[in-house]
Amino acid sequence: MTPAAYVHLDLQAARHNLQQVKRYAPDNKIMAVIKANAYGHGISRIAEALTDADGFAVARVDEGVRLRQAGFQQPITVLQGFVCHDELELILQNQLDSVIHNPQQIAILQQHTNDKRQLRVWLKMDTGMNRLGFKGADFNAAYQQLSHSALIQQPINLISHFANADDLLDDKTRQQVELFNQATADYPGQRSIANSAGIIGWPNVNSDWVRPGLMLYGCSPFAGKTGADFGLKPVMNLHSRLIAVKNVAAGETVGYSGTWQAASDTRLGVVSIGYGDGYHRHTRSGAPVLVNGQRVPLIGRVSMDMITVDLTSQANAKIGDPVTLWGGGLAIEEVAHFADTIPYTLLCGITQRVQIVEHPYT
Ligand SMILES: Cc1ncc(COP(=O)(O)O)c(C=O)c1O
């Protein structure tokens, strides 16, 4: 019997997407971004599928440690770096690479004068995101300080992050690139700036490493497009099954708060998936759901363990029939649109009770 709600991970699709990144960025090394449990897909399985990447990036130290404990030997960059001595120690012990983005981190490093180990770093420049990183003269000063630290492996690598690369009409990306290139022109280290939107949408960005996240999972970073528009394939396929089929008469309402009212007699299906699994509560009536591979509309409120769909177009649908919430045949971008969100949040929102399997149930 199939589980009530499960994700079929298509790891072949993940490998295909990595090859697509190589097509978009043939001259770059690839740091596969697998933070947040590989965007909800499961960090170890995705890391295993992406061993052709030149390295991995995670947000936090514990994610990097987990990858090392699972036996991955590739370079692993911790995008947030460390906030204290203990975290720096974990980074050093596990031979992780660290982003350096604020003076406190440099102060911590300076207390390691007698440390014989070597730490590979990415010095972060804030080119306009105004989140992490050094600006202007502070960037150069930080570079000089790190250049004189025995603990730091030379040359120092250089990193920045796009704020608006998903908007192809916004000049900010070009400005960020220009600022980054100018500020780092005289420095010998490797450079990295582009995320998925940068890789696909801004091909002339010249840096040594690209940092794809979303596109590896088969999704489009651009609103109004799907991964398929860029030759990408969905890795996460979220499935469930019908657990009840019934008729409601015209005028009756369905679900909490009665937000949906039947305009005519309606055949209704109840699907065993809800916000307790990561199906977004704010998904509106009309959102597409696949029942037996055919599109039917979501109706009424999403509850914790169930959603309801209009099965009027499916006279033969019955309890146990397969349901797909997103993945092959139904782009997650489309569902995200009905939930007023982006694919990132849907992917990351999959909860622990959802089984993740590598082979589809038949
Ligand atoms: C610093 C950094 N680089 C790269 C990425 C990957 O971005 P995307 O998933 O849009 O490709 C992220 C994700 O948020 C990030 O924070």
The ligand as an SDF file (V2000), in Angstrom:
LIG
                    3D

 16 16  0  0  0  0  0  0  0  0999 V2000
   24.5000   32.9890   -0.7740 C   0  0  0  0  0  0  0  0  0  0  0  0
   23.6220   32.1510   -1.6500 C   0  0  0  0  0  0  0  0  0  0  0  0
   24.1150   31.6880   -2.8050 N   0  0  0  0  0  0  0  0  0  0  0  0
   23.3660   30.9290   -3.6450 C   0  0  0  0  0  0  0  0  0  0  0  0
   22.0610   30.6040   -3.3320 C   0  0  0  0  0  0  0  0  0  0  0  0
   21.2460   29.7680   -4.3020 C   0  0  0  0  0  0  0  0  0  0  0  0
   20.1750   30.5230   -4.7990 O   0  0  0  0  0  0  0  0  0  0  0  0
   19.0970   29.8880   -5.7820 P   0  0  0  0  0  0  0  0  0  0  0  0
   18.4120   28.8240   -5.0450 O   0  0  0  0  0  0  0  0  0  0  0  0
   18.1990   31.0260   -6.1090 O   0  0  0  0  0  0  0  0  0  0  0  0
   19.8680   29.3720   -6.9650 O   0  0  0  0  0  0  0  0  0  0  0  0
   21.5120   31.0700   -2.1380 C   0  0  0  0  0  0  0  0  0  0  0  0
   20.1200   30.7570   -1.8070 C   0  0  0  0  0  0  0  0  0  0  0  0
   19.3930   31.4460   -1.1650 O   0  0  0  0  0  0  0  0  0  0  0  0
   22.3170   31.8570   -1.2790 C   0  0  0  0  0  0  0  0  0  0  0  0
   21.8360   32.3370   -0.1120 O   0  0  0  0  0  0  0  0  0  0  0  0
  1  2  1  0
  2  3  1  0
  2 15  2  0
  3  4  2  0
  4  5  1  0
  5  6  1  0
  5 12  2  0
  6  7  1  0
  7  8  1  0
  8  9  2  0
  8 10  1  0
  8 11  1  0
 12 13  1  0
 12 15  1  0
 13 14  2  0
 15 16  1  0
M  END
$$$$
